[in-house]
Amino acid sequence: MNESLFLRPADLEYLKNALAEGACCSIVGLSNVGKSMLLRTAAEVTAPSTLNIYVDCNLMPALTDQSFYEVTLRAVLDAVRRLGKKAPVEVVNRLETLCRQVIDAERPIVPALSFNDGISVLCEQLDRRVTLLFDEFDDPFGALDGRVFLNLRALHDKFESLTYVTATGAPLVERRHDADAGEFCELFVGHQLALGMLDEVMARRAVLAWTKEDANPLAPNEVEFIVAQAGGHPGLLRSATRQVARFLSGVPSGARPQALTLVREKLESDSVIRNECAKLWSYLQPAEQEALLQLLGGGDELPASLVLDDLSAKGVLLNGQPARVFGELFAAYMNRQRRTRQPARAGVWVDVDAGEAWVDGERVPSLTDLEYRLLLLLYGRLGKICDKYQIVEAVWGQDYIDEVDDARVEKLISRLRSKIEHDPANPKYLSTVRGRGYKLAAV
């Protein structure tokens, strides 16, 4: 994926100006909206008087203070090595020694002391303005001991040339409320950059660029369909583009408009797209989630305006009357969330849109394709008998009427029963009507 498609010049300019002022900066945005690309690009913009160091917190082997110091000091060492002859040999050697001390430390105090010595060497002997750009900072900031961040604050206060950039899904002050982390958060007051979704022009440009890379061009209406489904979210855009291009590949041009109507269901059931939507949902605050569900419900009472403003700033809500969610795929995910929060239903319930089944308010374990087709048939004829021929035609297809024997049908019934019944030996819902077929009871 060409991530430079998601880099907005205004965002990079904002970050560069903040660092030029010697200010720490907090980058906030939902999952996969371009935070990493912005930080990596900023790390490459290193002038003779600056050293911007990209720190990927995903590389931490564990959520411990020692791992954080190790990953950061490794990134420092790598950045200094890349300076080549501009970095004194004694600085490189000293950083290598300190990095090894952090890795091999057996006493808790050693990693922090070695890290502090490394930052001191960096700031005192390189004569450059140093910026540590912490990517994927959410988990470390939420899990590490507050003294880690108090230590970072102390180092910043000691060295005027040292600044920090953090990339998180939510503002730092929303992640923690303890005093030690609070002093660290004070460094970013007045310098928070919120990354929203791509605008429609950038979204179309990205889709066209990907299809060009894949040598599978799409018609203008197909590009518009993708943008409507995914909105301006880069991750959803890429997944939707891949799926649509794959689905339409080989379809005659005259049949493509009709085929496009079948793609929507395929997109909603795609595991990558579902996972991306789930990640976006998890990045939202509980109050924001409730506000979205409230808007979706169409009630008379509107959510608090401040919450709606936050959702608009994050790009989740598009401005307009009425406000709407940025993309249809995420709106469909919200619909599924709303249904799962409704009071538990007695009996069997199938969410056809989500491809999920529920029994007495509990979600049924994952069903195979054959099991799900069988359940859909029975659910569509709730309370009515389905004979063998109806089952074979619906599950395997008409061509298999003479090939699928009673034993295969019974085995499939048994597998489905084991997943939807609390006591399969004494079924409550999926019953056998001897000599006639099978029936799914309403309650």
C-alpha positions in Angstrom: 0.0 0.0 0.0 1.3 3.4 -0.9 0.8 5.2 2.4 2.0 8.5 1.0 -1.5 8.8 -0.5 -2.8 9.5 3.1 -0.2 12.2 3.9 -1.9 15.6 4.0 0.7 18.4 3.5 -1.1 20.6 6.0 -0.6 18.0 8.8 3.1 17.6 8.1 3.5 21.4 8.0 1.7 21.7 11.4 4.1 19.1 13.0 7.2 20.7 11.5 6.2 24.1 12.8 5.5 22.8 16.3 8.9 21.1 16.4 10.6 24.2 15.1 9.2 26.0 18.1 10.6 23.3 20.4 7.1 22.2 21.4 6.0 18.7 22.1 3.1 17.6 19.9 0.3 15.0 20.4 -1.1 13.3 17.2 -4.6 11.9 17.8 -6.6 9.8 15.3 -8.6 6.6 14.9 -7.0 3.4 13.7 -5.3 3.5 10.3 -6.0 7.1 9.5 -2.4 8.0 8.7 -0.7 8.6 12.1 2.2 6.2 11.4 2.8 7.7 8.0 3.0 11.2 9.4 5.5 10.2 12.1 7.7 8.2 9.7 7.7 11.1 7.2 8.6 13.6 10.0 11.5 11.3 11.1 12.9 11.5 7.6 12.9 15.3 7.7 16.2 15.6 9.6 18.2 18.8 9.0 21.8 19.3 10.1 20.6 20.9 13.3 17.9 18.3 14.2 17.6 14.5 14.7 14.0 13.1 14.5 13.9 9.6 15.8 10.9 7.3 15.0 10.1 4.8 17.9 7.7 2.0 17.0 6.1 1.0 20.3 4.7 -2.1 18.6 8.2 -3.5 18.8 8.1 -3.7 22.6 8.5 -7.4 23.5 6.3 -6.8 26.6 4.4 -4.0 28.2 7.1 -3.3 30.8 9.3 -0.3 31.6 12.4 -2.2 30.6 10.9 -3.0 27.1 9.9 0.6 26.6 13.4 1.9 27.4 15.0 -0.9 25.3 12.9 -0.1 22.2 13.5 3.6 22.5 17.2 3.4 23.0 17.5 0.9 20.1 15.7 3.5 17.9 18.1 6.2 19.1 21.1 4.0 18.4 19.9 3.2 14.9 19.2 6.8 14.1 22.7 7.9 15.3 24.3 5.1 13.2 22.5 6.4 10.1 24.3 9.7 10.6 27.5 8.0 9.6 30.6 10.1 9.9 28.5 13.0 11.4 28.2 10.9 14.6 31.3 10.7 16.8 32.5 7.1 17.2 32.6 7.5 21.0 28.9 8.4 21.0 27.9 5.3 19.0 30.0 3.1 21.3 28.6 4.6 24.4 25.0 4.2 23.2 25.7 0.5 22.2 27.0 -0.1 25.8 24.0 1.6 27.4 21.6 -0.3 25.1 23.1 -3.6 26.1 22.8 -2.6 29.8 19.1 -2.1 29.4 18.6 -5.4 27.6 20.7 -7.4 30.2 19.5 -5.5 33.3 18.4 -7.7 36.2 17.7 -4.9 38.7 14.6 -2.6 38.0 16.6 0.6 38.4 19.2 -0.2 35.7 17.0 0.3 32.6 15.9 3.8 33.7 19.4 4.9 34.6 20.9 3.5 31.4 18.2 5.2 29.3 18.8 8.5 31.0 22.5 8.3 30.3 21.7 7.5 26.7 19.5 10.6 26.3 22.1 12.7 28.1 24.8 11.5 25.6 22.5 12.3 22.7 21.6 15.8 23.8 25.0 16.8 25.2 27.4 15.5 22.6 25.5 15.6 19.2 24.6 19.4 19.4 21.3 18.8 17.7 17.7 19.3 18.5 16.3 15.8 19.3 12.7 14.7 18.8 11.5 11.2 19.9 8.4 10.3 17.8 6.5 7.6 19.7 4.2 5.7 17.4 1.5 3.2 18.6 1.8 4.9 22.0 -1.7 3.9 23.4 -0.8 0.6 25.1 2.5 1.8 26.7 0.9 5.0 28.0 -2.0 3.1 29.5 0.0 0.3 31.0 3.4 1.5 32.2 4.3 2.8 35.6 3.7 6.5 35.9 7.4 7.0 36.9 8.3 6.3 33.3 6.4 9.4 32.1 7.6 11.4 35.0 11.1 10.5 34.0 10.4 11.6 30.4 9.1 14.9 31.7 12.3 15.4 33.8 14.5 14.7 30.8 12.6 17.3 28.8 12.9 19.8 31.6 16.7 19.1 31.8 17.4 19.4 28.1 15.7 22.2 26.1 16.7 20.5 22.9 14.6 17.4 23.7 11.0 17.2 22.5 8.4 14.4 22.1 5.7 13.5 19.6 3.1 10.9 20.5 0.5 9.1 18.3 -2.5 7.8 20.1 -6.2 6.9 19.3 -7.5 9.3 22.0 -6.1 12.4 23.7 -3.5 11.6 26.3 -5.5 13.2 29.1 -8.3 10.8 28.4 -6.1 7.8 28.7 -4.8 8.4 32.2 -5.6 10.6 35.2 -2.7 9.9 37.7 -0.4 12.8 38.7 2.8 11.4 37.2 1.3 10.9 33.8 -0.5 14.3 34.2 2.9 16.1 34.4 3.9 14.4 31.1 0.6 15.4 29.5 1.2 19.1 30.4 4.0 19.1 27.8 1.4 18.8 25.0 -1.0 21.5 26.0 -1.8 23.7 23.0 -0.2 21.3 20.5 -2.6 18.5 19.6 -3.2 17.6 16.0 -6.4 15.6 15.3 -6.3 13.5 12.1 -9.7 12.9 10.5 -10.7 10.9 7.5 -9.6 11.7 3.9 -11.8 14.0 2.0 -13.6 12.7 -1.1 -11.0 13.9 -3.5 -8.2 12.1 -1.7 -10.3 9.0 -1.3 -11.0 8.8 -5.0 -7.4 9.4 -5.8 -6.3 6.6 -3.5 -8.8 4.1 -5.0 -7.7 5.0 -8.6 -4.0 4.7 -7.6 -4.6 1.2 -6.1 -6.5 -0.1 -9.1 -3.8 1.2 -11.4 -1.2 -0.7 -9.3 -3.3 -3.8 -9.6 -3.9 -3.3 -13.3 -7.6 -3.7 -12.8 -9.2 -0.3 -13.7 -12.7 0.5 -12.3 -15.4 2.6 -13.8 -16.3 6.0 -12.2 -19.5 4.6 -10.7 -17.5 1.7 -9.2 -15.1 4.2 -7.6 -18.0 6.2 -6.2 -19.5 3.0 -4.8 -16.2 2.2 -2.9 -15.9 5.7 -1.5 -19.6 5.6 -0.3 -19.0 2.3 1.4 -15.7 3.0 3.0 -15.8 6.8 3.4 -12.5 8.5 3.8 -11.0 5.8 6.1 -7.7 4.6 4.5 -7.8 1.1 5.8 -11.4 0.5 4.8 -10.8 2.1 1.5 -8.0 -0.3 0.7 -9.9 -3.4 1.8 -13.0 -2.4 -0.1 -11.1 -1.6 -3.3 -9.3 -4.9 -3.2 -12.6 -6.8 -2.7 -14.5 -4.9 -5.4 -11.8 -5.3 -7.9 -11.5 -9.0 -7.2 -15.2 -9.5 -7.4 -15.6 -7.6 -10.7 -12.6 -9.1 -12.3 -13.6 -11.0 -15.4 -17.3 -9.8 -15.2 -18.4 -8.6 -18.7 -18.9 -4.8 -18.8 -22.6 -5.1 -19.4 -23.1 -7.2 -16.3 -20.9 -5.1 -13.9 -23.7 -2.8 -12.7 -25.8 -5.7 -11.6 -22.7 -7.5 -10.1 -22.0 -4.3 -8.1 -25.3 -4.7 -6.2 -24.0 -8.1 -4.9 -20.8 -6.8 -3.6 -22.2 -5.0 -0.6 -23.0 -8.2 1.3 -19.5 -9.5 0.5 -17.9 -6.4 1.9 -19.8 -6.5 5.1 -18.9 -10.2 5.7 -15.2 -9.7 4.9 -13.2 -10.5 8.0 -10.6 -7.7 7.4 -13.3 -5.1 7.0 -15.2 -6.3 10.1 -12.0 -6.3 12.2 -11.2 -2.7 11.0 -14.7 -1.6 12.0 -14.3 -3.3 15.4 -11.0 -1.5 15.9 -12.5 1.9 15.0 -15.4 1.2 17.4 -13.0 0.3 20.3 -11.1 3.6 19.8 -14.2 5.6 20.6 -15.1 6.6 24.1 -18.2 5.0 25.7 -20.1 8.3 25.5 -19.2 8.6 21.8 -20.4 5.0 21.1 -23.7 5.7 22.9 -24.2 9.0 21.0 -23.8 7.1 17.7 -26.2 4.4 18.7 -28.6 7.1 19.8 -28.4 8.9 16.5 -28.9 5.6 14.7 -32.0 4.9 16.7 -33.7 8.0 15.4 -35.1 9.1 18.8 -36.3 12.6 19.6 -33.5 13.2 22.2 -30.2 14.3 20.6 -26.8 13.4 22.1 -24.8 16.1 23.9 -23.4 18.6 21.4 -19.8 18.3 22.8 -19.8 14.6 22.1 -21.1 15.2 18.5 -18.3 17.8 18.0 -15.7 15.3 19.1 -17.1 12.7 16.7 -17.0 15.3 13.9 -13.4 16.2 14.7 -12.4 12.6 14.4 -14.2 12.3 11.1 -16.7 9.7 12.3 -19.6 12.1 11.7 -20.0 14.2 8.6 -21.4 17.6 8.9 -24.9 18.1 7.6 -28.6 17.8 8.5 -29.0 15.2 9.7 -25.4 14.2 10.7 -24.4 10.9 9.2 -21.6 8.4 9.7 -18.6 8.7 7.3 -19.2 5.4 5.5 -21.9 2.8 4.9 -19.7 -0.1 6.1 -19.2 1.4 9.5 -22.8 2.4 9.7 -23.7 -1.3 9.1 -21.3 -2.3 11.9 -23.0 0.2 14.2 -26.4 -1.3 13.3 -25.1 -4.7 14.4 -23.8 -3.2 17.6 -27.2 -1.7 18.3 -29.0 -5.0 17.7 -26.7 -6.9 20.0 -27.4 -4.3 22.8 -31.2 -4.9 22.6 -32.7 -7.1 25.3 -31.9 -10.7 24.9 -34.5 -12.6 22.9 -35.7 -16.0 23.9 -35.3 -18.7 21.3 -33.3 -18.7 18.1 -32.6 -15.5 16.3 -30.5 -15.1 13.1 -28.9 -11.7 12.2 -28.9 -12.2 8.5 -27.0 -9.0 7.8 -24.2 -9.9 10.2 -24.2 -13.6 9.5 -24.5 -14.4 13.2 -27.0 -16.5 15.1 -28.2 -16.2 18.7 -29.9 -18.6 21.1 -31.5 -17.3 24.3 -29.4 -14.2 24.0 -26.1 -16.0 23.6 -24.2 -15.9 20.4 -23.8 -19.3 18.6 -20.2 -20.5 18.0 -19.0 -19.9 14.5 -21.0 -21.9 11.9 -19.6 -23.6 8.8 -21.1 -22.5 5.4 -23.3 -25.7 5.2 -24.4 -25.3 8.8 -25.3 -21.6 8.2 -27.3 -22.4 5.1 -29.2 -25.1 6.9 -30.0 -22.7 9.8 -31.2 -20.0 7.3 -33.5 -22.5 5.7 -35.0 -23.7 9.0 -35.2 -20.1 10.3 -37.0 -19.0 7.2 -39.6 -21.7 7.8 -39.8 -21.3 11.5 -42.2 -23.8 13.0 -42.6 -25.7 9.7 -41.2 -29.0 8.6 -38.4 -29.1 6.1 -37.9 -32.4 4.4 -34.7 -33.9 3.0 -35.2 -32.6 -0.5 -35.7 -29.0 0.7 -32.6 -29.3 2.8 -30.4 -30.7 0.1 -31.6 -28.1 -2.5 -31.0 -25.2 -0.1 -27.7 -26.4 1.4 -25.9 -28.3 -1.4 -27.9 -27.3 -4.5 -30.4 -28.9 -6.8 -27.7 -30.8 -8.6 -27.0 -32.9 -5.5 -30.6 -34.1 -4.9 -29.7 -37.7 -5.8 -26.1 -37.6 -4.4 -26.7 -36.5 -0.8 -28.1 -39.4 1.3 -30.0 -39.4 4.6 -26.9 -40.0 6.6 -25.2 -36.8 5.4 -28.3 -34.8 6.2 -28.5 -36.3 9.6 -24.8 -35.6 10.3 -25.3 -32.0 9.3 -28.4 -31.7 11.5 -26.4 -33.2 14.4 -23.5 -30.7 14.0 -25.9 -27.7 13.9 -27.8 -29.1 16.9 -24.6 -29.4 18.9 -24.0 -25.6 18.4 -27.5 -24.2 19.0 -28.8 -26.6 21.7 -27.8 -26.5 25.4 -28.5 -30.2 25.6 -28.2 -31.7 22.0 -29.4 -35.1 23.3 -32.7 -33.5 24.4 -33.2 -30.7 21.8 -35.4 -27.8 22.6 -35.4 -26.0 19.3 -34.2 -28.2 16.4 -36.4 -31.3 16.5 -36.8 -34.3 14.3 -40.2 -35.1 12.9 -39.9 -38.9 12.3 -40.4 -39.9 8.7 -41.1 -36.3 7.6 -38.1 -34.1 8.3 -36.9 -31.4 10.7 -38.3 -28.3 12.3 -37.0 -25.3 14.1 -39.2 -24.1 17.0 -39.8 -20.4 17.6 -39.4 -20.7 21.4 
